[in-house]
Amino acid sequence: KFLAISLIALLLVTAYADAEVEAEAENEVESESEVQTEAKIDHYMHKLSVLLNGLLKCHKHPGHCPKCHTKKKWRYIGGSGHDVGVSPYGKIFVIGMRWQVWKYVGGHRWKKFTGGGKRITVDSHNFPWLTNHRGNIYQYHRRWLHKRGKAWDIGFGGGKIWVIGSDRRPGGFGIYKYLGNHRWHRVGGAATQIAVGPNGNPWVVNSGHRIFRYNGRGGWQMMPGRAVDIGIGPRGDVWIIGTGKRVFKWTGRNWTHKYQGAGKRIAVGPNGPVVIGTDNRVYWFHQVTKYLS
């Protein structure tokens, strides 16, 4: 009976997700209040799915179960592109092969979004921000809003937007934090790629592929390893694309490749990283659990 109730609840979660996709298809442009509500719903739905995942674990084999185990693997989710961004609530956007913006709606399905660019990130309201080939910066808020300044890469985390500017410096380009009202604050250092953690502080990769972590006080700590891109999830997990195109995760002391995978661009959400593969296709590293029948 317990298992049946849990399965019913899981079906309700799935039904809600399908209804949400249908609603998005009917409403091309969402208002700010609708998007904020959606973000909150996504947050609680994610918590519910985690709870159900725990409830459905095999009760006959507590602890390690030889028949019911969880593993993670890379899954192609349809589409291809040049860059990817994931919100703290798991909404995935990509810059497609023709530099247009696309939003992931489940399965292998993508919905064409308005606008286009070169680099993309997604904030906590599920709104994308992007930079284009001219270095112009845009925030989506019912429509695309142009922000003052120029940038070649952009990242969001902890409520903060950071960019890699267009002013060339040793090691790449200047690093800037957005203060609001078209104002930017430059910190020391230079880089070419950026990602921002849940504490609002960035990690960067410079033109020499060196990795640095910002300490929040104006200084940078050089980390081991080399990378071509970097992504940080809302729980603080840091992933990189190494110089050999392989995917690595930071363990707190070093980088591990035990999760396999390869790619060119990476972003990380609450359910793991999403990469633009070496074949330009979009892959999601997700959890798969096999339960006792």
N, C-alpha and C positions, 0 to 999 in steps of 0.2 A: 504493500500500500504506500509506504514512504517513497519508494522508487517511482511509483506511478504519479504521485503528487509532484515530485520533483521534475519529472519529465513534462507534465502538463505546464508547470511554471516556465520551463525552458521553451516550450512551444509558444507560450504567450510572448516571451521575449522576442522570439523569431518573428512572430506575427506583427509585433509592434515595429520591428526593424523594416519589414516589407512595406507596412503602411507608411512609414516615414519616407521611404524611397519614392513611393507613389505620390505623396504630398509634395516632395521636392520637384518631381517632374511636372506637377501642375502649377507650381509657383516658381517662376524663373528667378524673380528677385524677391528676397526676403527682407522684411523690415528688421531694424536693430533689435526690437523687443522679441521678435520671433526667433532670431538667431541666438540671443542670450538665453531664451527659454530652452531652445534646442541643446545648447551647450550644457545647461544644468541637467536636462533629461539624460543626455549622453553620459554625464558623470555618474548619475545614480544607476543607470542601466548597466554601466560597466561594473559598478560595485555589486549589483545583483547577479551578473553573470559570473563574477569571481566567487560569490557565495554559493551559487548553484554548482559551480565546478567542484567546490569542496564537498558539498552535500552528496554529490553523485559518486564520489570515490568509493571503491569497493569496501564494504563493511566486513567482508569475510577475511580480508588480509590487511589488518591495520599496519601502519608503517609502510615498509616496502612491500609492494604487491607484485608477485612474479607474473601475474596475468593481466593486471590493470596498471599501465604505466603511462607516464606523460613524456612526450618528446617534442622537440621543436624542429621545424624544417622550413626551407625556403619554398614559397609557393608563388607561381606566376599568377597575377591578378588581372591580367589583361592590360592592353595599352602599352605605349612606349613613350619615351620623352628624353629631355635634356636635363631636367632638374625635378626635385620632389620636395614637398613640405608636408609636415604632419602637425596638426594642432595638439595641445595637451589632452584633448578629448578624443583623439584618434581620427579626425577628419583629414583625408589625404587629398592633396592637390598636386598636379604635375604641370610642368611646362612641356607641351607636346612637341612632336617632331617638326611641326610648322610654327613653333614658338607661341602657340595658343594655350590658354589655361583650361585645364580639365579637372573635374571633381569626381572622386571615386564614390560610387553609390552601391557597391556590393557585388559579389560574384566576380564576373569579368566585365562589369558594366561601368562606364564612365559617362558623365554628363558634361557637355561643353559649357564652360563658364564664359563670362564676358572678359575681354581683354587679352593681352599677351605680354610676354617679357622674356627674360633670360634666367634670372634667379628668383626663387620664391621661398617664403616662409608663411606660417599660419599662426595667428594669435589665439588667445584663450576665448575669443568670441566666435571662433571658427571663420574669421575673416582673413583672407590672404593679403600679404604684402609682397611687392616684387620690385625688382630693378629690371630695366630694359637694356637694349644694346647701346643706347646712348648714355647709360648710367643714371637715367631718371628714376626716381623713387616714387612708388605709388602704394597707397593703402586703400583697400576696398571697404567702403562703408555706404551701402546702398548704391554707390557708384564709385568709380576710381577717383581718388583724391591725390593730386600731385603734391609731393612734399619737397621743400626746398633742399638743395644739395645734390650731390652725385655719389653713386656707389656702385661697386662691382659685385658685392655679395651682401646678404642680409640674413639676420637670424633673430628669433624671438625666444624668450624664456623668462620665467619669473615676472611676467608683466612688463618686460623691457625689450625694446628694439635696439639692436646694434647693427652697424654696417661696416663693411670695408669700403673706404672712400675711394676717390679717384686721384688723390694727390700722391704721386709716386714718392716712395721713401725707401731707404735700404731695407730689404726684406719683404717688399711688397708695396702696400698702400696704407694710408692712415686709418686708424681704428676709431670709430665714433659711437657714442651712446646718444639715443634720442631723448631729449628732455621735454618734448611737446611743443606745440605752437611754432613748428618749423625751426626749432633750435637744436643744435647738436653740440655735444661736448667731446673734444678729442682727448684720448688718453695716449700715453706713450706707446711706442712700439709700432710695428708694421706687419701686415699679413696679407694673404690672398683669399683665405677661406675662414668662415666664422660660424660658430654654433653657440647657443646660450643655454646655460643650465637653469634649473628651477630656482636657484638663488639669485638669478639675474646677472650672474657673472659669465663672461664668455671664455671659451677655449678657441684658439686660432691655429691655423697652419700658415707658415710663411712661404716665401718663394723658394726657399731651400728645403721645403717639406718638413721643417722642424715644427714640433707641436709645443704650444705654450698655454698655460692656464693663468687667468687673471686672478689676482688675490683680493680685488675689491678696494685696494688702497693705492692704486696707481702702479703696481709692480706686476711683473710676469715671472712665472716659474716655468723653466723649460722641462718638458716631460720626455721620457724615453720614446724611442721609435720615430718613424717618419710616415707621413701621410699625404694624400692628395685631396681628401675631403674628410669632414668630421660632422657628427651629429650627436645630440644629447637629448635624452628622453625626459619626461616630466618627473620621473623618479630619480633623475641624476645619473642614469647609466650612459656611459660615453662609448661611442662606436666610431671607428675610422675606416676609411678605405686606404690601405697601405699603398706604397709606391709600386708594388707588384700587382695592384688591383684587388688583392684579397681583403676580406672583411675581418676586422679585429674588434674585440671588446676589452675595455679597461677593467682590470680586476682589483684595482687599488694599489697594485705594485708593478704590474706589467700588462702587456697586451696578449690576449689569447685568441687563437684561430680555431678553437674547438667547435665553433658554430658553423665552420665552413663558409661558403659563399664568396662571391666576387662582384665587383661593380665599379661604377665611375662616380656616382653621387649617392649620398645617403642622408636620410632624416629619420628621427626616432620618435615614436609615439608611445602611448601607455601600453600598447600590445606588442612592442618590439620595433625593430628597424624596418624601414622600407628603402630599397635601393633601386637606382637605375643601373641595370646590369651592363656588362660589357657588350651585350647585344642590343642595348638601348631599351630592353623590355623592363617592366616594373615588377619587382619581386618583393614579397612581404614575408618576414621571418616570424612565423606564428606558431602557437602551441597546439599540439594535437594530443588528445588523451584517449586511450583505448580502455574501455570499461569492461568488466566481467559481464558476459551475457547471461 
